[in-house]
């Protein structure tokens, strides 16, 4: 990945760090599940492991979205573009960036409404009584970073299309 300069470079660093934190979250969930299994065998159960796994993996999955968008690591159907020209591939990438931006913004709106609803009705996990809306906060940050990443890639892809795909 080519390092970006200026404001986009700063955004790239934040997005990369956020993705790493998502990986740390997955590692924490794995370690907690190991503890839960081993603890059950030796008589030291870990209450609420399912709840924490559910929340932790959801948070981590959202944390990876901006990094995947920024680095072009999203799933693509290369079979359809194998024989396409550089211009057409740039056009497809531009459209994909527009779609990512649109859905990122749409999901921010929807997820924020969900956060308010979860908070208003005081929904919490069954065992640990963790307020569910807490998990929405890092997911919203991830979606905001996804929108930033999509805007960066949109502008970059727009430039590629303007240069004829190069």
RALIN-V191772 format. One record per backbone hydrogen bond with DSSP energy under -0.5 kcal/mol. NH is the residue of the N-H (numbers start at 1). CO is the residue of the C=O. If there is no record, write none. Layout:
nh=NH co=CO
nh=NH co=CO
//
This chain:
nh=8 co=5
nh=9 co=5
nh=10 co=6
nh=11 co=7
nh=12 co=8
nh=13 co=9
nh=14 co=10
nh=15 co=11
nh=16 co=12
nh=17 co=13
nh=18 co=14
nh=19 co=15
nh=20 co=16
nh=21 co=17
nh=22 co=18
nh=23 co=19
nh=24 co=20
nh=25 co=21
nh=26 co=22
nh=27 co=23
nh=28 co=24
nh=29 co=25
nh=30 co=26
nh=31 co=27
nh=32 co=28
nh=33 co=29
nh=34 co=30
nh=35 co=31
nh=36 co=32
nh=37 co=33
nh=38 co=34
nh=39 co=35
nh=40 co=36
nh=41 co=37
nh=42 co=38
nh=43 co=39
nh=44 co=39
nh=47 co=45
nh=49 co=46
nh=52 co=48
nh=53 co=49
nh=54 co=50
nh=55 co=51
nh=56 co=52
nh=57 co=53
nh=58 co=54
nh=59 co=55
nh=60 co=56
nh=61 co=57
nh=62 co=58
nh=63 co=59
nh=64 co=60
nh=65 co=61
nh=65 co=62
nh=66 co=62
nh=67 co=63
nh=68 co=64
nh=69 co=65
nh=70 co=66
nh=71 co=67
nh=72 co=68
nh=72 co=69
nh=73 co=68
nh=74 co=68
nh=78 co=76
nh=80 co=77
nh=81 co=77
nh=81 co=78
nh=82 co=78
nh=84 co=81
nh=89 co=85
nh=90 co=86
nh=91 co=87
nh=92 co=88
nh=93 co=89
nh=94 co=90
nh=95 co=91
nh=96 co=92
nh=97 co=93
nh=98 co=94
nh=99 co=95
nh=100 co=96
nh=101 co=97
nh=102 co=98
nh=103 co=99
nh=104 co=100
nh=105 co=101
nh=106 co=102
nh=107 co=103
nh=108 co=104
nh=109 co=105
nh=110 co=106
nh=111 co=107
nh=112 co=108
nh=113 co=109
nh=114 co=110
nh=115 co=111
nh=116 co=112
nh=117 co=113
nh=118 co=114
nh=119 co=115
nh=120 co=116
nh=121 co=117
nh=122 co=119
nh=123 co=118
nh=125 co=130
nh=129 co=125
nh=132 co=123
nh=134 co=131
nh=135 co=132
nh=136 co=132
nh=136 co=133
nh=137 co=133
nh=137 co=134
nh=138 co=134
nh=139 co=135
nh=140 co=136
nh=141 co=137
nh=142 co=138
nh=143 co=139
nh=144 co=140
nh=145 co=141
nh=146 co=142
nh=147 co=143
nh=148 co=144
nh=149 co=145
nh=150 co=146
nh=151 co=147
nh=152 co=148
nh=153 co=149
nh=154 co=150
nh=155 co=151
nh=156 co=152
nh=157 co=153
nh=158 co=154
nh=159 co=155
nh=160 co=156
nh=161 co=157
nh=162 co=158
nh=163 co=159
nh=164 co=161
nh=165 co=160
nh=166 co=160
//
